[in-house]
Amino acid sequence: MESADIERVLTEIRNFMNEFKAAYDRNYAQVGWCDNKCNDLVHRLELEDLSYHEQAKLAGEHRAVLKDRRTSKDAVALLAPVVKWLETAEVKRR
């Protein structure tokens, strides 16, 4: 393998590893957003005088946000060990 090929492969690997961190950050932020949205929906159910149909609509929204939160939280759980390892490896490399 030539030097240019090795450099290209290493660049692709580095970009791939950086995408892990970006995906982790996106999903971590999404979990926070979902937490806030769930709180907003629950507060509306608690504090507003809503009809049965409005309550049902809010419950559907709440369920959708909870599903989105679960998806993002699962991704964070999967990516966290890799990101931690990458950060440790980055510190050791310096």
NUTIBA-403915 format. One record per residue: x, y, z of N, C-alpha, C in turn; residue number from 1; residue in one letter. Coordinates in nm, 2 decimals. Example, Ala and Ser with C-alpha at 12.3 -4.5 7.8 and 13.67 -1.06 7.14 Angstrom:
<recs>
(rec (1.32 -0.57 0.78) (1.23 -0.45 0.78) (1.32 -0.33 0.78) 1 "a")
(rec (1.28 -0.22 0.71) (1.37 -0.11 0.71) (1.29 0.00 0.79) 2 "s")
</recs>
This chain:
<recs>
(rec (0.08 -0.12 0.00) (0.00 0.00 0.00) (0.09 0.12 0.00) 1 "m")
(rec (0.06 0.22 -0.08) (0.14 0.34 -0.10) (0.10 0.44 0.01) 2 "e")
(rec (0.19 0.53 0.03) (0.18 0.63 0.14) (0.05 0.71 0.12) 3 "s")
(rec (0.02 0.75 0.00) (-0.11 0.83 -0.03) (-0.23 0.74 0.00) 4 "a")
(rec (-0.23 0.61 -0.02) (-0.34 0.53 0.01) (-0.36 0.51 0.16) 5 "d")
(rec (-0.25 0.50 0.23) (-0.25 0.49 0.38) (-0.31 0.62 0.44) 6 "i")
(rec (-0.26 0.73 0.38) (-0.31 0.86 0.43) (-0.46 0.87 0.41) 7 "e")
(rec (-0.51 0.83 0.29) (-0.65 0.84 0.26) (-0.73 0.75 0.35) 8 "r")
(rec (-0.69 0.63 0.38) (-0.76 0.54 0.46) (-0.76 0.59 0.61) 9 "v")
(rec (-0.65 0.65 0.65) (-0.65 0.70 0.79) (-0.74 0.82 0.80) 10 "l")
(rec (-0.75 0.90 0.70) (-0.84 1.02 0.70) (-0.99 0.97 0.70) 11 "t")
(rec (-1.02 0.87 0.63) (-1.15 0.81 0.63) (-1.19 0.75 0.77) 12 "e")
(rec (-1.09 0.69 0.83) (-1.11 0.63 0.97) (-1.13 0.75 1.06) 13 "i")
(rec (-1.05 0.85 1.06) (-1.07 0.96 1.15) (-1.20 1.03 1.13) 14 "r")
(rec (-1.25 1.05 1.01) (-1.38 1.11 0.98) (-1.49 1.02 1.03) 15 "n")
(rec (-1.47 0.89 1.02) (-1.57 0.80 1.07) (-1.58 0.81 1.22) 16 "f")
(rec (-1.47 0.81 1.29) (-1.47 0.82 1.44) (-1.52 0.96 1.48) 17 "m")
(rec (-1.50 1.06 1.41) (-1.56 1.19 1.44) (-1.71 1.19 1.43) 18 "n")
(rec (-1.76 1.11 1.34) (-1.90 1.10 1.32) (-1.97 1.04 1.44) 19 "e")
(rec (-1.90 0.94 1.51) (-1.95 0.89 1.63) (-1.98 0.99 1.73) 20 "f")
(rec (-1.88 1.08 1.75) (-1.89 1.19 1.85) (-2.01 1.28 1.81) 21 "k")
(rec (-2.02 1.32 1.68) (-2.13 1.41 1.64) (-2.26 1.34 1.66) 22 "a")
(rec (-2.27 1.21 1.63) (-2.40 1.14 1.65) (-2.43 1.13 1.80) 23 "a")
(rec (-2.33 1.11 1.88) (-2.36 1.11 2.03) (-2.41 1.24 2.07) 24 "y")
(rec (-2.34 1.35 2.03) (-2.38 1.49 2.07) (-2.53 1.52 2.02) 25 "d")
(rec (-2.56 1.48 1.90) (-2.69 1.51 1.85) (-2.80 1.43 1.93) 26 "r")
(rec (-2.77 1.31 1.96) (-2.87 1.23 2.03) (-2.88 1.27 2.18) 27 "n")
(rec (-2.77 1.31 2.24) (-2.77 1.36 2.37) (-2.85 1.48 2.38) 28 "y")
(rec (-2.84 1.57 2.29) (-2.92 1.70 2.29) (-3.06 1.67 2.26) 29 "a")
(rec (-3.09 1.57 2.18) (-3.23 1.53 2.15) (-3.30 1.48 2.27) 30 "q")
(rec (-3.23 1.40 2.36) (-3.28 1.35 2.48) (-3.32 1.47 2.57) 31 "v")
(rec (-3.24 1.57 2.58) (-3.27 1.69 2.66) (-3.39 1.76 2.61) 32 "g")
(rec (-3.40 1.77 2.47) (-3.51 1.84 2.41) (-3.64 1.76 2.44) 33 "w")
(rec (-3.64 1.63 2.43) (-3.75 1.55 2.46) (-3.80 1.56 2.60) 34 "c")
(rec (-3.70 1.57 2.69) (-3.73 1.58 2.83) (-3.81 1.71 2.86) 35 "d")
(rec (-3.76 1.82 2.80) (-3.83 1.95 2.81) (-3.97 1.95 2.75) 36 "n")
(rec (-3.98 1.88 2.63) (-4.11 1.87 2.56) (-4.21 1.79 2.65) 37 "k")
(rec (-4.16 1.68 2.70) (-4.25 1.60 2.79) (-4.30 1.68 2.91) 38 "c")
(rec (-4.21 1.76 2.97) (-4.25 1.84 3.08) (-4.36 1.94 3.04) 39 "n")
(rec (-4.34 2.00 2.92) (-4.44 2.10 2.87) (-4.57 2.03 2.85) 40 "d")
(rec (-4.57 1.91 2.80) (-4.70 1.84 2.77) (-4.77 1.80 2.90) 41 "l")
(rec (-4.69 1.75 2.99) (-4.75 1.71 3.12) (-4.80 1.83 3.20) 42 "v")
(rec (-4.73 1.94 3.19) (-4.78 2.07 3.26) (-4.91 2.11 3.19) 43 "h")
(rec (-4.92 2.10 3.06) (-5.05 2.14 3.00) (-5.16 2.05 3.05) 44 "r")
(rec (-5.14 1.92 3.06) (-5.24 1.83 3.11) (-5.28 1.86 3.25) 45 "l")
(rec (-5.18 1.90 3.33) (-5.20 1.93 3.47) (-5.27 2.06 3.49) 46 "e")
(rec (-5.23 2.16 3.42) (-5.28 2.30 3.45) (-5.39 2.35 3.36) 47 "l")
(rec (-5.41 2.30 3.24) (-5.51 2.36 3.15) (-5.64 2.27 3.16) 48 "e")
(rec (-5.75 2.34 3.14) (-5.88 2.28 3.14) (-5.91 2.23 3.00) 49 "d")
(rec (-5.87 2.11 2.97) (-5.88 2.05 2.83) (-6.00 1.96 2.82) 50 "l")
(rec (-6.05 1.95 2.70) (-6.16 1.86 2.67) (-6.10 1.72 2.66) 51 "s")
(rec (-6.19 1.62 2.65) (-6.14 1.48 2.64) (-6.06 1.47 2.51) 52 "y")
(rec (-6.10 1.53 2.40) (-6.03 1.51 2.27) (-5.90 1.59 2.28) 53 "h")
(rec (-5.89 1.70 2.34) (-5.76 1.77 2.36) (-5.67 1.69 2.44) 54 "e")
(rec (-5.72 1.63 2.55) (-5.63 1.54 2.63) (-5.58 1.42 2.55) 55 "q")
(rec (-5.67 1.36 2.47) (-5.63 1.25 2.39) (-5.52 1.29 2.29) 56 "a")
(rec (-5.54 1.41 2.23) (-5.44 1.46 2.13) (-5.30 1.48 2.20) 57 "k")
(rec (-5.31 1.54 2.32) (-5.18 1.56 2.40) (-5.12 1.43 2.44) 58 "l")
(rec (-5.20 1.34 2.48) (-5.14 1.20 2.51) (-5.07 1.14 2.39) 59 "a")
(rec (-5.13 1.16 2.27) (-5.06 1.11 2.15) (-4.93 1.18 2.13) 60 "g")
(rec (-4.93 1.31 2.14) (-4.80 1.38 2.13) (-4.70 1.34 2.23) 61 "e")
(rec (-4.75 1.32 2.35) (-4.66 1.27 2.46) (-4.59 1.14 2.43) 62 "h")
(rec (-4.68 1.05 2.38) (-4.63 0.92 2.34) (-4.52 0.92 2.23) 63 "r")
(rec (-4.55 1.01 2.13) (-4.45 1.02 2.02) (-4.32 1.08 2.07) 64 "a")
(rec (-4.33 1.18 2.16) (-4.20 1.24 2.21) (-4.13 1.13 2.30) 65 "v")
(rec (-4.20 1.05 2.37) (-4.14 0.95 2.45) (-4.07 0.84 2.36) 66 "l")
(rec (-4.13 0.81 2.25) (-4.07 0.71 2.16) (-3.94 0.77 2.10) 67 "k")
(rec (-3.95 0.90 2.06) (-3.83 0.97 2.01) (-3.72 0.98 2.11) 68 "d")
(rec (-3.76 1.00 2.24) (-3.66 1.01 2.35) (-3.59 0.87 2.37) 69 "r")
(rec (-3.67 0.77 2.36) (-3.62 0.63 2.38) (-3.52 0.60 2.27) 70 "r")
(rec (-3.55 0.63 2.15) (-3.46 0.61 2.03) (-3.33 0.68 2.05) 71 "t")
(rec (-3.34 0.81 2.09) (-3.21 0.89 2.11) (-3.14 0.84 2.24) 72 "s")
(rec (-3.21 0.80 2.34) (-3.14 0.75 2.46) (-3.07 0.62 2.43) 73 "k")
(rec (-3.13 0.53 2.35) (-3.06 0.41 2.32) (-2.94 0.43 2.24) 74 "d")
(rec (-2.95 0.53 2.14) (-2.83 0.56 2.06) (-2.72 0.62 2.15) 75 "a")
(rec (-2.75 0.70 2.25) (-2.65 0.76 2.34) (-2.58 0.64 2.42) 76 "v")
(rec (-2.67 0.55 2.46) (-2.61 0.43 2.54) (-2.52 0.35 2.45) 77 "a")
(rec (-2.55 0.33 2.33) (-2.46 0.26 2.24) (-2.33 0.33 2.20) 78 "l")
(rec (-2.35 0.46 2.18) (-2.23 0.54 2.14) (-2.14 0.58 2.25) 79 "l")
(rec (-2.19 0.59 2.37) (-2.11 0.64 2.49) (-1.98 0.57 2.51) 80 "a")
(rec (-1.98 0.44 2.51) (-1.85 0.37 2.53) (-1.74 0.40 2.42) 81 "p")
(rec (-1.79 0.41 2.30) (-1.70 0.44 2.19) (-1.65 0.58 2.20) 82 "v")
(rec (-1.74 0.68 2.23) (-1.69 0.82 2.24) (-1.60 0.83 2.36) 83 "v")
(rec (-1.63 0.76 2.47) (-1.54 0.77 2.59) (-1.40 0.71 2.55) 84 "k")
(rec (-1.40 0.60 2.48) (-1.27 0.55 2.43) (-1.20 0.64 2.34) 85 "w")
(rec (-1.27 0.70 2.25) (-1.21 0.80 2.15) (-1.15 0.92 2.23) 86 "l")
(rec (-1.22 0.97 2.33) (-1.17 1.08 2.41) (-1.05 1.04 2.49) 87 "e")
(rec (-1.05 0.92 2.54) (-0.93 0.87 2.62) (-0.81 0.85 2.52) 88 "t")
(rec (-0.84 0.80 2.41) (-0.73 0.78 2.31) (-0.68 0.92 2.26) 89 "a")
(rec (-0.76 1.01 2.25) (-0.72 1.15 2.21) (-0.63 1.21 2.31) 90 "e")
(rec (-0.67 1.19 2.44) (-0.58 1.25 2.55) (-0.45 1.18 2.55) 91 "v")
(rec (-0.45 1.05 2.53) (-0.32 0.98 2.53) (-0.23 1.01 2.42) 92 "k")
(rec (-0.29 1.05 2.30) (-0.22 1.08 2.18) (-0.14 1.21 2.20) 93 "r")
(rec (-0.19 1.30 2.28) (-0.13 1.44 2.29) (-0.01 1.44 2.37) 94 "r")
</recs>
